[in-house]
Amino acid sequence: MFNADGAAAKVDTRPAALPVPAAVTIPAAVTVPAAVTVPAATPETTAGTAAAGAADEPECVRIRGAEACVGPDGSDRPGITIEDTASDKLHPAVEYYLNGYLGTQYVIHNLAREGEVRGSREIGKIVTFRAAVYRGNRRVKYGRWKTVRNIAKYPVKRETRVTPAGARARSEVCTSTKGAALTCFGESKSFVFACDTSADEYQARAEYFVAGDPTARFEIHQLAGANTCGKAEHGDLAISMYRASVFDHNRRIGTRLYKYH
């Protein structure tokens, strides 16, 4: 498996074995008025109701200061979200992979205040995620990986064969960093590509904001090596600020200043 830092580096953040969570059963609490007669529920009806209730609930992981969830459209936390649960100088982030592919890692940093939730509704058929806490750009704490399946009604497709040349051809705007990174995006059904353009040990990243919101920073870490691209989708939300960067593990070694769009 090629990795984050170029063509043949090791992937430090790769989860070892990704367990599939068991279905959660949530008993329904029903209050019946005294004057109403309720017919007895059959075993089939009871089982169906419990399964429907469980399907509407998001799957969450928690660490001190952060709660990350993945939920269906009908839940109170649709898509993938990260909540700040502590009043401190740190900020939470959710790190995740889509569709079982470990060559591209996504990160959403919640830069808002305690109690605020940030995220994206664009998720894949399979989502492997964990919560983390950062001080600036340095990760100081993280939790265990969790995998959920078949929770999105319209999942993002797996797309791993795009080259930097292909990303440029399909995009309206691109920027690059001398070290090896290319960031491109288009505005029709907004998408972003992060491409690694050099066969070295370093990692290409796209860092950007959407819809003019400065409280949520999105990142794509391209881990699969030279001439590969990772893709993120953002529906109808426009990209508002962006840059391309090169990292040595978590140490930034090259970047452009943010550009406004």
C-alpha positions, 0 to 999 in steps of 0.5 A, spaced: 500 500 500 502 506 497 502 512 503 501 519 505 508 521 504 509 519 497 510 513 492 512 508 497 512 511 504 508 508 510 501 510 512 502 512 519 494 513 520 492 507 517 487 503 521 489 496 522 483 492 522 476 496 521 471 492 525 464 493 522 459 495 528 453 491 530 446 494 529 444 498 534 437 496 537 433 502 540 427 500 544 421 505 543 418 508 548 410 509 547 406 513 552 398 511 551 393 515 553 388 512 558 382 512 553 385 509 547 386 502 546 392 499 542 392 493 538 397 488 541 403 488 536 406 482 533 413 480 533 414 482 526 411 489 527 415 490 533 422 488 530 420 492 524 419 498 528 426 497 532 430 496 526 427 503 523 429 507 529 436 504 529 437 506 522 435 513 523 440 514 529 447 516 527 453 512 529 458 516 533 465 515 537 467 520 542 473 522 546 474 528 551 473 534 547 470 531 541 464 527 538 464 525 531 458 521 528 456 518 521 448 518 520 443 517 514 439 523 511 433 522 516 437 523 523 439 529 527 446 528 524 446 527 517 453 525 513 459 526 517 460 531 523 464 533 528 462 537 535 466 541 539 464 538 546 469 542 551 471 549 552 478 549 551 483 552 546 483 546 542 479 544 536 476 537 534 477 534 527 474 528 524 479 524 520 475 519 515 476 514 509 471 513 504 469 506 500 474 502 504 480 506 500 486 508 504 489 511 499 486 518 500 484 521 507 479 526 509 479 531 515 474 536 517 477 541 522 471 544 527 474 551 528 468 554 531 466 554 539 464 549 544 457 546 542 458 547 535 457 542 529 461 542 523 461 536 517 459 534 510 453 530 507 457 527 502 459 520 504 461 514 501 457 507 502 463 505 507 465 510 512 471 509 516 472 515 521 475 517 528 475 523 532 481 527 534 483 533 538 488 538 535 492 544 538 493 548 532 495 544 526 498 538 531 494 533 533 494 531 540 489 526 541 485 521 537 480 515 538 479 508 535 477 507 528 469 505 527 466 503 520 459 504 518 456 501 512 450 503 507 448 509 511 448 514 505 442 514 501 446 517 495 453 515 497 459 518 493 462 513 488 469 511 489 474 514 484 481 513 484 484 513 477 484 520 476 491 523 474 493 530 475 492 531 468 485 529 468 484 533 474 486 539 471 482 537 464 476 536 469 476 542 473 475 550 472 481 552 477 487 549 479 493 551 484 500 548 485 506 548 490 513 547 487 514 541 492 509 536 489 501 538 490 496 540 486 489 542 488 483 543 483 476 544 483 470 545 479 463 549 481 458 544 478 456 539 483 462 542 487 468 537 487 476 538 489 482 534 487 488 533 491 494 530 487 501 528 488 505 530 482 512 528 485 515 521 486 518 522 493 516 521 500 512 527 501 504 528 502 500 532 497 494 536 501 489 540 499 486 545 504 480 549 503 474 552 506 467 552 503 461 557 502 465 562 505 465 559 512 471 560 516 469 555 522 470 549 518 477 547 514 477 541 510 483 537 508 484 532 503 491 528 504 493 524 498 497 518 500 497 513 494 503 516 491 506 520 485 500 521 479 494 520 484 489 524 486 484 524 491 477 527 490 472 530 495 465 532 493 461 538 496 454 538 493 452 545 491 457 549 496 462 553 493 469 553 494 471 559 498 478 559 500 484 554 498 491 552 497 495 546 495 501 544 501 506 539 501 507 535 508 512 530 511 508 526 515 504 532 519 510 537 518 508 542 513 514 543 508 511 547 502 505 551 501 502 557 497 498 562 500 491 561 501 487 564 495 480 567 495 475 564 490 
